[in-house]
Amino acid sequence: MTVASSTAPGSERAWPGLLLAAGGATAFSGKAIIVKLAYRHGADAVTVIMLRMLFALPLFLLLAWWAGRGKPRLTARDWRAVALLGFSGYYLASYLDFLGLQYVSASLERLVLYLNPTLVLLLGWALFGRRATARQWIAMGVSYAGVLLAFGQEARFAGEQAVLGTLLVLGSALSYALYLTWSGEEVRRLGAMRLTGLATSVACVLCIAQFLLLRPLDSLAQLAPPVWWLSLLNATACTFAPVLMVMLAIARIGPAAAAQTGMIGPMSTIAMGVLILGEPFTPGVGAGTVLVLAGVALLNRWR
């Protein structure tokens, strides 16, 4: 009786954090589905990412202001770091991801992006000489075997486009892994939410500037109406909301539990891809997904 009464309150406190982590992972996974739907209406990657960032910019500026209340002003060094992290972690990573989604399925895109923890480990080894254990190498091998298996299935349908799309998405994952590798000190200095708000705001401005340089303004008038509301949904429900949900989840249950709960992300992307986009679900995709999730789970445990 005593043990049950002592554990129940902790379990009850954990549930909100678990639900926030699961909701954030699912909402963020919906980004690929929305982007693929916008492409079906004739929009291109430059336009779709610009609209997403245009609608998200006020929200992330508000987040940066709110998280920075009562804290010291940013130094010139801080602004340089924010600009570089915003370019790598949010602008370049997002742009390469959106380009890749023109050529590969949402399911394969999510599996490639889920290699991120393995890329962070590899960058730590390559850039800082951090040794990986034999178990960690095994876990990475399992994950990459899963991606290769899913890629092989997709290549049968998409051909050379699958190669191009996979390389673009892998470049996106690598760019974001660089952001994670270099952002540790700035997170300690500025705080995670403040840095996220500032760096994402930089990326929003870069995406808008890229559109103004590459596309005429009157091209917006030719967009199909669904592209506009899909972009608004992408900016709010699949970009800003997941950031807050995951941050709140980490505050409640810690980063390890939040990361483990976030493993439902690839599964939700695959389910939405099949149900909404009509993407095929083959045994190869299923087996590849299991291997990727197993590899990441083992990597988190053995780290």
Secondary structure, 3 states (H helix, E strand, C coil): CHHHHHHHHHHHHHHHHHHHHHHHHHHHHHHHHHHHHHHCCCCCHHHHHHHHHHHHHHHHHHHHHHHCCCCCCCCHHHHHHHHHHHHHHHHHHHHHHHHHCCCCCHHHHHHHHCCHHHHHHHHHHHHHCCCCCHHHHHHHHHHHHHHHHHHHHHHHHHCHHHHHHHHHHHHHHHHHHHHHHHCHHHHHHHCHHHHHHHHHHHHHHHHHHHHHHHCCHHHHHHCCHHHHHHHHHHHHHHHHHHHHHHHHHHHHHHHHHHHHHCCHHHHHHHHHHHHHHCCCCCHHHHHHHHHHHHHHHHHHHHC
